[in-house]
């Protein structure tokens, strides 16, 4: 499919393509240069948080040491709400 660049350096993505990949006014896109090619991708950043039966659920992938992260978080939480008694 061909399109042209206007005198301001803008190009129009054909409506069929915008509709097919879900681009709407204000959508962010990523433009990459690969040799003599230009790649335009939808920047679609979906959140890994989703509601399932009214409960917010993390549906992404864990990165790093999950066990250690949970331990640190619990430790910080406990020290915040249960201060150490001074003698």
Jmol script that loads the backbone (N, CA, C; Angstrom):
load data "model"
ATOM      1  N   UNK A   1       0.850  -1.176   0.000  1.00  0.00           N
ATOM      2  CA  UNK A   1       0.000   0.000   0.000  1.00  0.00           C
ATOM      3  C   UNK A   1       0.894   1.236   0.000  1.00  0.00           C
ATOM      4  N   UNK A   2       0.594   2.185  -0.840  1.00  0.00           N
ATOM      5  CA  UNK A   2       1.392   3.397  -0.960  1.00  0.00           C
ATOM      6  C   UNK A   2       0.689   4.572  -0.314  1.00  0.00           C
ATOM      7  N   UNK A   3       1.492   5.496   0.220  1.00  0.00           N
ATOM      8  CA  UNK A   3       0.996   6.773   0.720  1.00  0.00           C
ATOM      9  C   UNK A   3       2.069   7.806   0.432  1.00  0.00           C
ATOM     10  N   UNK A   4       1.762   9.058   0.631  1.00  0.00           N
ATOM     11  CA  UNK A   4       2.751  10.105   0.372  1.00  0.00           C
ATOM     12  C   UNK A   4       3.016  10.908   1.638  1.00  0.00           C
ATOM     13  N   UNK A   5       4.161  11.559   1.649  1.00  0.00           N
ATOM     14  CA  UNK A   5       4.526  12.440   2.752  1.00  0.00           C
ATOM     15  C   UNK A   5       4.168  13.852   2.311  1.00  0.00           C
ATOM     16  N   UNK A   6       3.450  14.594   3.172  1.00  0.00           N
ATOM     17  CA  UNK A   6       3.060  15.954   2.778  1.00  0.00           C
ATOM     18  C   UNK A   6       4.223  16.928   2.968  1.00  0.00           C
ATOM     19  N   UNK A   7       4.005  18.183   2.632  1.00  0.00           N
ATOM     20  CA  UNK A   7       5.084  19.167   2.657  1.00  0.00           C
ATOM     21  C   UNK A   7       5.580  19.473   4.067  1.00  0.00           C
ATOM     22  N   UNK A   8       4.858  19.032   5.097  1.00  0.00           N
ATOM     23  CA  UNK A   8       5.267  19.245   6.485  1.00  0.00           C
ATOM     24  C   UNK A   8       5.979  18.011   7.050  1.00  0.00           C
ATOM     25  N   UNK A   9       6.168  16.972   6.224  1.00  0.00           N
ATOM     26  CA  UNK A   9       6.854  15.761   6.651  1.00  0.00           C
ATOM     27  C   UNK A   9       5.941  14.734   7.296  1.00  0.00           C
ATOM     28  N   UNK A  10       4.635  14.957   7.208  1.00  0.00           N
ATOM     29  CA  UNK A  10       3.682  14.014   7.807  1.00  0.00           C
ATOM     30  C   UNK A  10       3.259  12.978   6.780  1.00  0.00           C
ATOM     31  N   UNK A  11       2.899  11.806   7.297  1.00  0.00           N
ATOM     32  CA  UNK A  11       2.324  10.818   6.406  1.00  0.00           C
ATOM     33  C   UNK A  11       1.022  10.330   7.021  1.00  0.00           C
ATOM     34  N   UNK A  12       0.135   9.894   6.168  1.00  0.00           N
ATOM     35  CA  UNK A  12      -1.165   9.415   6.624  1.00  0.00           C
ATOM     36  C   UNK A  12      -1.167   7.899   6.523  1.00  0.00           C
ATOM     37  N   UNK A  13      -1.485   7.247   7.654  1.00  0.00           N
ATOM     38  CA  UNK A  13      -1.664   5.795   7.616  1.00  0.00           C
ATOM     39  C   UNK A  13      -3.071   5.529   7.113  1.00  0.00           C
ATOM     40  N   UNK A  14      -3.208   4.688   6.112  1.00  0.00           N
ATOM     41  CA  UNK A  14      -4.538   4.409   5.578  1.00  0.00           C
ATOM     42  C   UNK A  14      -5.491   3.898   6.661  1.00  0.00           C
ATOM     43  N   UNK A  15      -6.758   4.294   6.550  1.00  0.00           N
ATOM     44  CA  UNK A  15      -7.772   3.956   7.541  1.00  0.00           C
ATOM     45  C   UNK A  15      -7.877   2.453   7.776  1.00  0.00           C
ATOM     46  N   UNK A  16      -7.776   1.660   6.711  1.00  0.00           N
ATOM     47  CA  UNK A  16      -7.878   0.211   6.875  1.00  0.00           C
ATOM     48  C   UNK A  16      -6.811  -0.313   7.837  1.00  0.00           C
ATOM     49  N   UNK A  17      -5.597   0.215   7.742  1.00  0.00           N
ATOM     50  CA  UNK A  17      -4.498  -0.209   8.620  1.00  0.00           C
ATOM     51  C   UNK A  17      -4.746   0.288  10.041  1.00  0.00           C
ATOM     52  N   UNK A  18      -5.124   1.556  10.189  1.00  0.00           N
ATOM     53  CA  UNK A  18      -5.397   2.106  11.534  1.00  0.00           C
ATOM     54  C   UNK A  18      -6.474   1.305  12.238  1.00  0.00           C
ATOM     55  N   UNK A  19      -7.536   0.983  11.508  1.00  0.00           N
ATOM     56  CA  UNK A  19      -8.634   0.210  12.100  1.00  0.00           C
ATOM     57  C   UNK A  19      -8.194  -1.201  12.467  1.00  0.00           C
ATOM     58  N   UNK A  20      -7.417  -1.829  11.607  1.00  0.00           N
ATOM     59  CA  UNK A  20      -7.002  -3.209  11.816  1.00  0.00           C
ATOM     60  C   UNK A  20      -6.124  -3.366  13.061  1.00  0.00           C
ATOM     61  N   UNK A  21      -5.246  -2.379  13.322  1.00  0.00           N
ATOM     62  CA  UNK A  21      -4.362  -2.510  14.481  1.00  0.00           C
ATOM     63  C   UNK A  21      -4.810  -1.658  15.672  1.00  0.00           C
ATOM     64  N   UNK A  22      -5.961  -1.019  15.540  1.00  0.00           N
ATOM     65  CA  UNK A  22      -6.542  -0.315  16.680  1.00  0.00           C
ATOM     66  C   UNK A  22      -5.957   1.046  16.988  1.00  0.00           C
ATOM     67  N   UNK A  23      -5.445   1.740  15.981  1.00  0.00           N
ATOM     68  CA  UNK A  23      -4.934   3.087  16.200  1.00  0.00           C
ATOM     69  C   UNK A  23      -6.075   4.091  16.167  1.00  0.00           C
ATOM     70  N   UNK A  24      -6.117   4.943  17.165  1.00  0.00           N
ATOM     71  CA  UNK A  24      -7.141   5.988  17.257  1.00  0.00           C
ATOM     72  C   UNK A  24      -6.418   7.328  17.406  1.00  0.00           C
ATOM     73  N   UNK A  25      -7.096   8.448  17.185  1.00  0.00           N
ATOM     74  CA  UNK A  25      -6.437   9.741  17.400  1.00  0.00           C
ATOM     75  C   UNK A  25      -5.844   9.807  18.807  1.00  0.00           C
ATOM     76  N   UNK A  26      -4.579  10.188  18.888  1.00  0.00           N
ATOM     77  CA  UNK A  26      -3.897  10.271  20.170  1.00  0.00           C
ATOM     78  C   UNK A  26      -3.129   9.010  20.535  1.00  0.00           C
ATOM     79  N   UNK A  27      -3.301   7.932  19.766  1.00  0.00           N
ATOM     80  CA  UNK A  27      -2.559   6.695  20.035  1.00  0.00           C
ATOM     81  C   UNK A  27      -1.068   6.953  19.861  1.00  0.00           C
ATOM     82  N   UNK A  28      -0.263   6.321  20.704  1.00  0.00           N
ATOM     83  CA  UNK A  28       1.183   6.438  20.574  1.00  0.00           C
ATOM     84  C   UNK A  28       1.699   5.322  19.675  1.00  0.00           C
ATOM     85  N   UNK A  29       2.694   5.669  18.869  1.00  0.00           N
ATOM     86  CA  UNK A  29       3.325   4.681  18.000  1.00  0.00           C
ATOM     87  C   UNK A  29       4.828   4.748  18.213  1.00  0.00           C
ATOM     88  N   UNK A  30       5.503   3.682  17.840  1.00  0.00           N
ATOM     89  CA  UNK A  30       6.963   3.618  17.906  1.00  0.00           C
ATOM     90  C   UNK A  30       7.461   3.576  16.469  1.00  0.00           C
ATOM     91  N   UNK A  31       8.435   4.427  16.160  1.00  0.00           N
ATOM     92  CA  UNK A  31       9.026   4.459  14.824  1.00  0.00           C
ATOM     93  C   UNK A  31      10.484   4.054  14.955  1.00  0.00           C
ATOM     94  N   UNK A  32      10.900   3.027  14.202  1.00  0.00           N
ATOM     95  CA  UNK A  32      12.273   2.547  14.229  1.00  0.00           C
ATOM     96  C   UNK A  32      12.856   2.588  12.829  1.00  0.00           C
ATOM     97  N   UNK A  33      14.136   2.836  12.765  1.00  0.00           N
ATOM     98  CA  UNK A  33      14.851   2.825  11.495  1.00  0.00           C
ATOM     99  C   UNK A  33      15.701   1.561  11.464  1.00  0.00           C
ATOM    100  N   UNK A  34      15.553   0.789  10.416  1.00  0.00           N
ATOM    101  CA  UNK A  34      16.307  -0.456  10.272  1.00  0.00           C
ATOM    102  C   UNK A  34      16.912  -0.459   8.876  1.00  0.00           C
ATOM    103  N   UNK A  35      18.135   0.021   8.794  1.00  0.00           N
ATOM    104  CA  UNK A  35      18.772   0.168   7.483  1.00  0.00           C
ATOM    105  C   UNK A  35      18.014   1.195   6.672  1.00  0.00           C
ATOM    106  N   UNK A  36      17.512   0.781   5.504  1.00  0.00           N
ATOM    107  CA  UNK A  36      16.756   1.701   4.657  1.00  0.00           C
ATOM    108  C   UNK A  36      15.254   1.548   4.872  1.00  0.00           C
ATOM    109  N   UNK A  37      14.861   0.791   5.917  1.00  0.00           N
ATOM    110  CA  UNK A  37      13.444   0.584   6.198  1.00  0.00           C
ATOM    111  C   UNK A  37      13.012   1.378   7.424  1.00  0.00           C
ATOM    112  N   UNK A  38      11.746   1.751   7.448  1.00  0.00           N
ATOM    113  CA  UNK A  38      11.145   2.418   8.592  1.00  0.00           C
ATOM    114  C   UNK A  38      10.052   1.501   9.114  1.00  0.00           C
ATOM    115  N   UNK A  39      10.110   1.194  10.403  1.00  0.00           N
ATOM    116  CA  UNK A  39       9.119   0.317  11.018  1.00  0.00           C
ATOM    117  C   UNK A  39       8.252   1.156  11.941  1.00  0.00           C
ATOM    118  N   UNK A  40       6.944   1.064  11.757  1.00  0.00           N
ATOM    119  CA  UNK A  40       5.985   1.783  12.604  1.00  0.00           C
ATOM    120  C   UNK A  40       5.183   0.733  13.355  1.00  0.00           C
ATOM    121  N   UNK A  41       5.231   0.796  14.708  1.00  0.00           N
ATOM    122  CA  UNK A  41       4.501  -0.163  15.531  1.00  0.00           C
ATOM    123  C   UNK A  41       3.605   0.564  16.512  1.00  0.00           C
ATOM    124  N   UNK A  42       2.499  -0.067  16.830  1.00  0.00           N
ATOM    125  CA  UNK A  42       1.599   0.458  17.854  1.00  0.00           C
ATOM    126  C   UNK A  42       2.304   0.308  19.192  1.00  0.00           C
ATOM    127  N   UNK A  43       2.302   1.348  20.000  1.00  0.00           N
ATOM    128  CA  UNK A  43       2.997   1.339  21.279  1.00  0.00           C
ATOM    129  C   UNK A  43       2.150   0.744  22.387  1.00  0.00           C
ATOM    130  N   UNK A  44       1.100   0.066  22.016  1.00  0.00           N
ATOM    131  CA  UNK A  44       0.120  -0.495  22.934  1.00  0.00           C
ATOM    132  C   UNK A  44       0.770  -1.028  24.208  1.00  0.00           C
ATOM    133  N   UNK A  45       0.567  -0.315  25.318  1.00  0.00           N
ATOM    134  CA  UNK A  45       1.125  -0.706  26.596  1.00  0.00           C
ATOM    135  C   UNK A  45      -0.004  -1.162  27.493  1.00  0.00           C
ATOM    136  N   UNK A  46      -0.250  -2.448  27.475  1.00  0.00           N
ATOM    137  CA  UNK A  46      -1.318  -2.974  28.314  1.00  0.00           C
ATOM    138  C   UNK A  46      -0.802  -3.170  29.728  1.00  0.00           C
ATOM    139  N   UNK A  47      -1.639  -2.848  30.673  1.00  0.00           N
ATOM    140  CA  UNK A  47      -1.270  -3.058  32.060  1.00  0.00           C
ATOM    141  C   UNK A  47      -1.385  -4.533  32.412  1.00  0.00           C
ATOM    142  N   UNK A  48      -0.464  -5.047  33.246  1.00  0.00           N
ATOM    143  CA  UNK A  48      -0.564  -6.449  33.646  1.00  0.00           C
ATOM    144  C   UNK A  48      -1.647  -6.668  34.710  1.00  0.00           C
ATOM    145  N   UNK A  49      -2.306  -5.588  35.143  1.00  0.00           N
ATOM    146  CA  UNK A  49      -3.376  -5.707  36.127  1.00  0.00           C
ATOM    147  C   UNK A  49      -4.712  -5.790  35.407  1.00  0.00           C
ATOM    148  N   UNK A  50      -5.506  -6.798  35.765  1.00  0.00           N
ATOM    149  CA  UNK A  50      -6.816  -6.984  35.143  1.00  0.00           C
ATOM    150  C   UNK A  50      -7.825  -7.351  36.216  1.00  0.00           C
ATOM    151  N   UNK A  51      -9.069  -6.996  35.973  1.00  0.00           N
ATOM    152  CA  UNK A  51     -10.133  -7.379  36.893  1.00  0.00           C
ATOM    153  C   UNK A  51     -10.716  -8.718  36.473  1.00  0.00           C
ATOM    154  N   UNK A  52     -10.793  -9.639  37.434  1.00  0.00           N
ATOM    155  CA  UNK A  52     -11.446 -10.921  37.204  1.00  0.00           C
ATOM    156  C   UNK A  52     -12.454 -11.123  38.317  1.00  0.00           C
ATOM    157  N   UNK A  53     -13.709 -11.177  37.956  1.00  0.00           N
ATOM    158  CA  UNK A  53     -14.790 -11.335  38.931  1.00  0.00           C
ATOM    159  C   UNK A  53     -14.732 -10.264  40.017  1.00  0.00           C
ATOM    160  N   UNK A  54     -14.395  -9.041  39.621  1.00  0.00           N
ATOM    161  CA  UNK A  54     -14.376  -7.926  40.567  1.00  0.00           C
ATOM    162  C   UNK A  54     -13.120  -7.842  41.417  1.00  0.00           C
ATOM    163  N   UNK A  55     -12.125  -8.707  41.168  1.00  0.00           N
ATOM    164  CA  UNK A  55     -10.882  -8.708  41.938  1.00  0.00           C
ATOM    165  C   UNK A  55      -9.736  -8.327  41.007  1.00  0.00           C
ATOM    166  N   UNK A  56      -8.879  -7.398  41.459  1.00  0.00           N
ATOM    167  CA  UNK A  56      -7.730  -6.983  40.671  1.00  0.00           C
ATOM    168  C   UNK A  56      -6.660  -8.068  40.740  1.00  0.00           C
ATOM    169  N   UNK A  57      -6.248  -8.573  39.561  1.00  0.00           N
ATOM    170  CA  UNK A  57      -5.321  -9.702  39.473  1.00  0.00           C
ATOM    171  C   UNK A  57      -4.133  -9.298  38.606  1.00  0.00           C
ATOM    172  N   UNK A  58      -2.921  -9.662  39.033  1.00  0.00           N
ATOM    173  CA  UNK A  58      -1.719  -9.432  38.235  1.00  0.00           C
ATOM    174  C   UNK A  58      -1.586 -10.561  37.230  1.00  0.00           C
ATOM    175  N   UNK A  59      -1.590 -10.224  35.938  1.00  0.00           N
ATOM    176  CA  UNK A  59      -1.535 -11.239  34.889  1.00  0.00           C
ATOM    177  C   UNK A  59      -0.225 -11.178  34.115  1.00  0.00           C
ATOM    178  N   UNK A  60       0.747 -10.433  34.634  1.00  0.00           N
ATOM    179  CA  UNK A  60       2.023 -10.310  33.949  1.00  0.00           C
ATOM    180  C   UNK A  60       2.997 -11.382  34.390  1.00  0.00           C
ATOM    181  N   UNK A  61       4.241 -11.206  33.998  1.00  0.00           N
ATOM    182  CA  UNK A  61       5.287 -12.158  34.367  1.00  0.00           C
ATOM    183  C   UNK A  61       6.154 -11.549  35.457  1.00  0.00           C
ATOM    184  N   UNK A  62       6.482 -12.330  36.465  1.00  0.00           N
ATOM    185  CA  UNK A  62       7.354 -11.871  37.542  1.00  0.00           C
ATOM    186  C   UNK A  62       8.777 -11.742  37.019  1.00  0.00           C
ATOM    187  N   UNK A  63       9.478 -10.703  37.471  1.00  0.00           N
ATOM    188  CA  UNK A  63      10.850 -10.464  37.043  1.00  0.00           C
ATOM    189  C   UNK A  63      11.735 -10.442  38.291  1.00  0.00           C
ATOM    190  N   UNK A  64      12.856 -11.095  38.243  1.00  0.00           N
ATOM    191  CA  UNK A  64      13.771 -11.086  39.374  1.00  0.00           C
ATOM    192  C   UNK A  64      13.405 -12.146  40.407  1.00  0.00           C
ATOM    193  N   UNK A  65      13.955 -11.963  41.628  1.00  0.00           N
ATOM    194  CA  UNK A  65      13.734 -12.904  42.716  1.00  0.00           C
ATOM    195  C   UNK A  65      12.457 -12.528  43.453  1.00  0.00           C
ATOM    196  N   UNK A  66      11.362 -13.181  43.108  1.00  0.00           N
ATOM    197  CA  UNK A  66      10.060 -12.861  43.673  1.00  0.00           C
ATOM    198  C   UNK A  66      10.008 -13.146  45.170  1.00  0.00           C
ATOM    199  N   UNK A  67      10.608 -14.239  45.604  1.00  0.00           N
ATOM    200  CA  UNK A  67      10.592 -14.602  47.020  1.00  0.00           C
ATOM    201  C   UNK A  67      11.279 -13.526  47.859  1.00  0.00           C
ATOM    202  N   UNK A  68      12.428 -13.055  47.419  1.00  0.00           N
ATOM    203  CA  UNK A  68      13.165 -12.023  48.152  1.00  0.00           C
ATOM    204  C   UNK A  68      12.396 -10.704  48.160  1.00  0.00           C
ATOM    205  N   UNK A  69      11.762 -10.350  47.061  1.00  0.00           N
ATOM    206  CA  UNK A  69      10.966  -9.126  46.995  1.00  0.00           C
ATOM    207  C   UNK A  69       9.799  -9.174  47.979  1.00  0.00           C
ATOM    208  N   UNK A  70       9.134 -10.313  48.069  1.00  0.00           N
ATOM    209  CA  UNK A  70       8.013 -10.467  49.003  1.00  0.00           C
ATOM    210  C   UNK A  70       8.519 -10.363  50.442  1.00  0.00           C
ATOM    211  N   UNK A  71       9.652 -10.999  50.742  1.00  0.00           N
ATOM    212  CA  UNK A  71      10.222 -10.950  52.089  1.00  0.00           C
ATOM    213  C   UNK A  71      10.540  -9.510  52.499  1.00  0.00           C
ATOM    214  N   UNK A  72      11.184  -8.754  51.595  1.00  0.00           N
ATOM    215  CA  UNK A  72      11.527  -7.359  51.890  1.00  0.00           C
ATOM    216  C   UNK A  72      10.271  -6.523  52.108  1.00  0.00           C
ATOM    217  N   UNK A  73       9.288  -6.734  51.262  1.00  0.00           N
ATOM    218  CA  UNK A  73       8.041  -5.970  51.384  1.00  0.00           C
ATOM    219  C   UNK A  73       7.371  -6.254  52.723  1.00  0.00           C
ATOM    220  N   UNK A  74       7.299  -7.523  53.106  1.00  0.00           N
ATOM    221  CA  UNK A  74       6.682  -7.893  54.384  1.00  0.00           C
ATOM    222  C   UNK A  74       7.451  -7.291  55.555  1.00  0.00           C
ATOM    223  N   UNK A  75       8.769  -7.327  55.479  1.00  0.00           N
ATOM    224  CA  UNK A  75       9.606  -6.778  56.543  1.00  0.00           C
ATOM    225  C   UNK A  75       9.363  -5.275  56.693  1.00  0.00           C
ATOM    226  N   UNK A  76       9.334  -4.548  55.572  1.00  0.00           N
ATOM    227  CA  UNK A  76       9.064  -3.110  55.604  1.00  0.00           C
ATOM    228  C   UNK A  76       7.675  -2.832  56.161  1.00  0.00           C
ATOM    229  N   UNK A  77       6.715  -3.624  55.760  1.00  0.00           N
ATOM    230  CA  UNK A  77       5.334  -3.460  56.222  1.00  0.00           C
ATOM    231  C   UNK A  77       5.247  -3.677  57.732  1.00  0.00           C
ATOM    232  N   UNK A  78       5.890  -4.726  58.233  1.00  0.00           N
ATOM    233  CA  UNK A  78       5.848  -5.025  59.661  1.00  0.00           C
ATOM    234  C   UNK A  78       6.531  -3.940  60.485  1.00  0.00           C
ATOM    235  N   UNK A  79       7.679  -3.434  60.038  1.00  0.00           N
ATOM    236  CA  UNK A  79       8.374  -2.394  60.805  1.00  0.00           C
ATOM    237  C   UNK A  79       7.600  -1.081  60.779  1.00  0.00           C
ATOM    238  N   UNK A  80       6.835  -0.883  59.747  1.00  0.00           N
ATOM    239  CA  UNK A  80       6.050   0.353  59.649  1.00  0.00           C
ATOM    240  C   UNK A  80       4.878   0.338  60.633  1.00  0.00           C
ATOM    241  N   UNK A  81       4.240  -0.803  60.774  1.00  0.00           N
ATOM    242  CA  UNK A  81       3.031  -0.880  61.607  1.00  0.00           C
ATOM    243  C   UNK A  81       3.279  -1.486  62.992  1.00  0.00           C
ATOM    244  N   UNK A  82       4.448  -2.094  63.184  1.00  0.00           N
ATOM    245  CA  UNK A  82       4.766  -2.678  64.497  1.00  0.00           C
ATOM    246  C   UNK A  82       6.171  -2.216  64.886  1.00  0.00           C
ATOM    247  N   UNK A  83       6.301  -0.951  65.340  1.00  0.00           N
ATOM    248  CA  UNK A  83       7.629  -0.447  65.689  1.00  0.00           C
ATOM    249  C   UNK A  83       8.289  -1.281  66.796  1.00  0.00           C
ATOM    250  N   UNK A  84       9.605  -1.328  66.748  1.00  0.00           N
ATOM    251  CA  UNK A  84      10.362  -2.076  67.743  1.00  0.00           C
ATOM    252  C   UNK A  84      10.258  -1.376  69.095  1.00  0.00           C
ATOM    253  N   UNK A  85      10.041  -2.157  70.162  1.00  0.00           N
ATOM    254  CA  UNK A  85       9.935  -1.587  71.507  1.00  0.00           C
ATOM    255  C   UNK A  85      11.317  -1.212  71.991  1.00  0.00           C
ATOM    256  N   UNK A  86      11.421  -0.024  72.573  1.00  0.00           N
ATOM    257  CA  UNK A  86      12.710   0.431  73.109  1.00  0.00           C
ATOM    258  C   UNK A  86      12.780   0.065  74.583  1.00  0.00           C
ATOM    259  N   UNK A  87      13.953  -0.258  75.061  1.00  0.00           N
ATOM    260  CA  UNK A  87      14.142  -0.655  76.467  1.00  0.00           C
ATOM    261  C   UNK A  87      14.516   0.510  77.327  1.00  0.00           C
TER     262      UNK A  87
END
end "model"
wireframe off; spacefill off
backbone 0.3
color backbone group
